[in-house]
Structure formats: structure tokens, C-alpha cells
Amino acid sequence: MIKLNQAKVRNFRQLRDVEISFARETESPLTVIRAENGTGKTTLLTALTWGLFGDEALPGRRSAYRLHPLDWDVEGDGRVCAIEVEIRFATIDDETGMERTYDLVRTTKERPTNAGAFDVDGSDLMLFEQKPTGDEPVLNPNAFIANRVLPKSLKDVFFIDGDRALAFIEATDERSAKRDRVERAVRQLLGLDVLEEAERHVDVARRRAVSAVRKEAAGTNVEHLATREADLTDCLQKLEEDKKQIDDDRRATDTRKRKADEALRAALAAGSADRRQLESNLSDRRRELDDERKYHADLVQRQRGLINSSDVLARVAASQIRQAADLLAQLETDGVIPDTLPEVVRDRLRRTTCICGRDVSEGTDGHAALCDLLAEIDQLEESHEILLHLSTAARLRDTNGGDEESDSWVAQAGDSLTDIVRCSQAQQRLEKEITELRTRIRDIPEQDISELERMLTEEEAEAKRLTSEAAHVSEQIRTTRRDQAEVVKERQAALKKEEKYRRRLAEEIAANDLLTVLRGTVETLESETVDEVSSAMSEIFLKMIVTDPETGGLIKRAELTRQHDIVVFGSDDQRLDPDKDLSGAQRRALTLAFILGLVRVSGVSAPNVVDTPLGMTSALVRRSLLEYAAENSTQLVMFLTGSEIQGVEDILDRYAGRTYTMTFTDHFPKQLVNDPATGRLETLLCDCDYYSSCRVCERKATV
């Protein structure tokens, strides 16, 4: 069990200098951070996860994800930006209740260059245990955090972005992607890492057995097969690791692309009627351009077919074909083809009398002479048949009007080329219109459309690249597994023929059997625990949406299936589609219920840090969701907007031990009453609660 005590963030994007203490008491475990959209809620959540888990917790690649403030001035602030996140936390022994306090410090440096680029240093992690005699450094802090504090695999379970949590059920992804997210979350919280680590150790033992068999079988085909299997196994492991990394990158890219698209659409929708019309025109032209490109591909394919036809040869080599036809016709006139001599010789041999009346029966000199002649003729017969075939084909081409067919081909090819040129011109016209529409949209004042379009274009290109790369790696995995299975089958067959290898083979078989048992155990534990998570999720979900399944209502229960689908059933046990049949509030409650149900079943005790969990919820659902989360969390940190706080102040009064308000200086003068006068784009933190405001955080009234 762990609890957060305090966090300090310096130069992490707009968090120039922020310090926050967290509520830790059992009766008041809730820390409320009031923050409107765009003030830095998600940035603070990212800073905390980066501090605990390192660069892999960032939403993008470290080399491309900027950490230093956007308005960092090289001349005024320095050429090197030092970034630091310090987190003080305590581990609590569940049996003894003893508490140990640690200070975690993660640092890195960035060097801004021209045009927004920057150089990156690797991050450094230091961990100190507070003791009466002074702070004592902890050796290998990464392993300590992963094994004793909070495994990296549980990051998305305890540090929750309210919008990103919807990814467990949202309709923007294929069902397989949703199942993968749910299954991964279940496996992470069930603590199956130990069994999976045991699987890896047994697999190492199996590989050693294979190596031993290879040594025992030196000089035989078994050695070659064993070496081949080991190479394929190593290759497959590398490919699977690459595929996992690509999938992770693709999920992150899809999230960024969706957010960029939503931001672009929101910016367009906020404009005038002219902007909306331009957006509609742009969508129509894009659709027309896609149609023209598909049509162009069909036309090019048809043109290739025409060029590859035999009519091209007839058109290009018409003179040569006619010369060949004349030559073959002369051979027919001269009697060279068709050659009738073989039939005459065979007929005389059957009759035993030559056309001159001489006896050519078997055994005579005439019979022998005719047989020799027939053998010589047979050697020339094949060439005569080829000449006869060519003569017939040339005469048929001339008879069927080769010139007319060639003329028809020329007409078709010309029409096809004309269509291709016309289609290309149409594409150029549409591309020009699209460019003009985008230019007109960008020219509309007070809209940063160009930056949003650039971001969306980059994410779309990255998503396309990753999709192609994932398909390529998946095909490599498939073929490698097939080759591996074939090699294993061949090697085992060879080993069975060799008596002296049976002992080593038995060791390998034992390792394979143990792997099967371990994998079966994991599957059994996972399937049985899925039922427990399903029951807990349904109970929590119904409490959050204030529904009693015994007295009726639209929703009767929720369920997590063995296939890792999250489904909901109505009062008549009819299956409901969460994407279509649930409100935004119910969908948000369902995802949080799934996460909290996992936490309850797993028994893992850690802080729950949640960003905007109450958005798009009615007052009743908002109250029940907040109350349940506060009652069932050992430590709860919530980033809430003003609209989320309305109607739940009394619950916050009951559970909140700490309250803060975040303010972004760039919101002056449109949203803030007073000028923060810091001269920088940064997030400021004050102690104002959800009832009050100060000179720093006072906001203008909204209509």
C-alpha cells in the first residue's frame, strides 16, 4: 500500500513551479484540484506519471514530446532547461501498519534550438528513504518502484484521464482493440506477472534442453534443426516485442490523431457560417478527389491490359508477319509443308511392296533402306509441324483482318489515354480547389487552423506508417511461427529415431509440459477472476447510476465476458450497446466502475488520480459516482472543473482534506479578472477551495 504525500514540479511544460500536498487521512482521503479546461490538469497528471514511471509514461516518443515550457526564452531563461519532478510518498505495511517515507526525484534536460526543435538528455531517477539519521539513497530505484511501490503496468489503472478511460468501451475502435485494452488491464491488476515470469524461466530451461540436445547430436541433422529452432525462437521473440511496441505507438498515435481531429472540428464549428460552408465544401472536394483517384487507378489498369494484348504485336510488326506468311506459303507450294513423305513410306512398309514393284518385306535390303529413311524423316517431322502451325496462324491473322483489329486497338488505347488525362486534370483541379479552400479557412481571423491541420496531417501520416509496419511485422510473425512449427516437428521426429537423445528430449518435453501447466493456470485464474470483476463492476455501476435492478429501470446489470467484452443488459435482459444505448454519464460511470471493480478484486491499494471524471454527468449520477469513489478509495485525487463541482459541494465538504485551484496566465484577459503579471505562460496554484477565489484565480462570469 502506498500514499502520496507531496509533489513538486519545475519547468514541466507550463508547470514552471508548482507544489502540492495531498490529503492522506482515512476520513478525508480526497484532494480536490479545481481547474477549468486548458489550465494544466492533464499536464500535472502526466508529470506525476513521468516522475514515477519515466519516459515510457509520456504520451509520445521522448525525442518528439517537448517537456520544457513553450515560451522558454533561450536568451532570458538560459540555453539549457532543467526539468524536475519530485514526489514524496509513503509505503505502508498492511499487516504492521508501519510507514516508510521516500523522496523520488526524476530530472532531465532539454536544449531548445531554432524553429521549435530541441535536444534531449536522458532522464535520471534518484530515490531516498527518510530516516532519523538522514536521507539514505535507495539502490536500483527503478526496480524498487516497479516491485515495491507500483508496477508500471498499473499506471493507466490508478492514474486515469476521464476521457481516455472511455477507450475501454468507446466506438471509435474495433472490438478487438477494446478487448485488448480490457484484457491487458485485467491481467495487470491480477498480478499474473509472477506466473508469466515463471513461464519465461521455464522457457529458458527448455531452450537449454534444446541446446543440450544440439550438443548431444553433433554431426547429425538434429543439431542443424535444433540450431534452426533456437534461431527462429529468438527471431520470433524479437518480432513479438517489435509488434507490441508498434501497437503501443499506434494506440498513442490514434489517441493524438483523434484529439487533433476533434480540436480541428471544434475550431471550425466555432467559426462563422462562412467557415462551416467552407468546411462542407472542403469535405465534398476531398470525397470527389478520393473517387477520382480510385477511377484513375482503374483506368491505368485498363490501359495496362491494352498494352499487354497481342494486338500491339500485330500493329507494331505487321510488315514482318506478312513477310513470314509469304515465306511459309511458298514452303507449302513447294511441298515442304505439310510433309507427306512419311505417310507414303509407312504405307509401302505395310504393303511390303515398293511403288516400283520391288519386294520390301521385313528382312530384305529394301525394307532396311526404307526404315533408315523413315528414321531420318522423323527427326525433321517436328520442325515441319512447327512451320505448318506458323503458316496457319499467319494466314488466319491475314484472313481475320489484322489491320482492322489493330485499328480498333488504337482507338481503344486512344480513348483510354484520353480518359486518364481527363481524370488527372480533374484530380489537379480538385487538389487546387482543396488547397484554395484550406487557404480561405486559414485566412479567417482568430482561428489557429493551420497548426491544427499540421498536427492532424502528421498524426495521420504516422498512423498510416505504423499500420503498414504492424501488418508487415504480423506477417513476419505468422511465417516465423509456421517455420518454427515445421522445424520442431522435423527435429522431434529425428530425435525419436536416436535412442541416445531420449533423455534430453524428455527434459525438453517436461519443460513444455510445465509451460502448458503454467499457461493453463494463468488462463484459469484469469477466467475465474473475470467473473469476480464482472460482479463487482456491475454492483458499482448500478450504484453510480442510481439504479435498483430489483425494482426495474432501463439498466439491470453490467457484465465483463470471458472474451473481455464490457456489455450492459436492460430490464428485459436485452443486451444494450454501450456506445449507442447509454448516455455519456452512464458510459463514463461504466468505465470507472470497471476500473474500480478491478481494484477491489485485486486488493491492490494505491492512490487513485482521476482527471475530469464527472464531465457530461447529471447531478444525480455525479453525486453517486463521486460519493462511491470517495468512500472506496484509500487516497483519491480529482481534477474537477467548476461545472463538475456544481451540486456536489456537500460531498466534497465531507471527504476533501485538501483543495487547490489551478489558473493559467494565458487566460487573461478573456477569462481571468486580474492580470497575473508573471510575464510567462504558466500554471499558477493557489489554496482557494471550490467556494472562494483570490486575485490570482478570480474568473469572469460566463453566460
Protein Blocks (a to p, Z undefined) as FASTA:
>chain_A
ZZdfbdcdehiajllbacddddfbfklmcccddddehilpmmmmmmmmmmmnommlpcbd
fklmcfbdfklcfklnopbdcdddddddddddfklopacdddddddddddddeehiacdd
ddddddddddfkbpcddehkllmmmmmmogfklmmmmmccfklmmmmmpckbcfklmmmm
mmmmmmmmnopmmmmmmmmmmmmmmmmmmmmmmmmmgoiaklmmmmmmmmmmmmmmmmmm
mmmmmmmmmmmmmmmmmmmmmmmmmmmmmmcfklmmmmmmmmmmmmmmmmmmmmmmmmmm
mmmmmmmpmklmmmmmmmmmmmmmmmmmmmmmnomaccfklmmmmmmmmnopafkopacb
ehiaklmmmmmmmmmmmmmmmmmmmmmmmmmmmmmmmmnommlmmmmmmmmmmmmmmmmm
mmmmmmmmmmmmmmmmmmmmmmpghiafklmmmmmmmmmmmmmmmmmmmmmmmmmmmmmm
mmmmmmmmmmmmmmmmpmklmmmmmmmmmmmmmmmmmmmmmmmmmmmmmmmmmmmmmmmm
mmmnopafkngpjblbdcddfkopacdddfkopacdfklmpcfklmmmmmmmmmmmmmmm
nopacddddehklgoiafklmmmmmmmmmmmcfbdcddddfklmgoplmmmmmmmmbdcd
dddfklpcklmmbdgklopacddddfbdfkbccfkloccddZZ
